[in-house]
Amino acid sequence: MSQLKDEKEQLKKAIRIGMRYGENRGVVKFDGADSANDKVEFIYRLLVHDKLITALPPEKLSQVAMRHKLALWASKLEI
């Protein structure tokens, strides 16, 4: 898995956009008590469910892999 040059910034962008997407769909309401890991996992699963990103193979599914996948997704958005 190759690291993006600005992966941390892209991940922050992905979390921000993913939270807004989930709340606008009416499927979740995030609050301050939610950890970053919980947000990453929920956003990843929501985007896979909505077929906006492809799922990782079960044997490669980890928090690091989900974060990388979300960063890649955010880097391709034109926002």
Buried (B, 14 or more C-beta within 10 A) or exposed (E): EEEBEEBEEBBBBBBBBBBEBBEEEEEBEBEEEEEEEEBBBBBBEBBBEEEEBEBBEEEEEEEEBBBBBBBBBBBEEEE
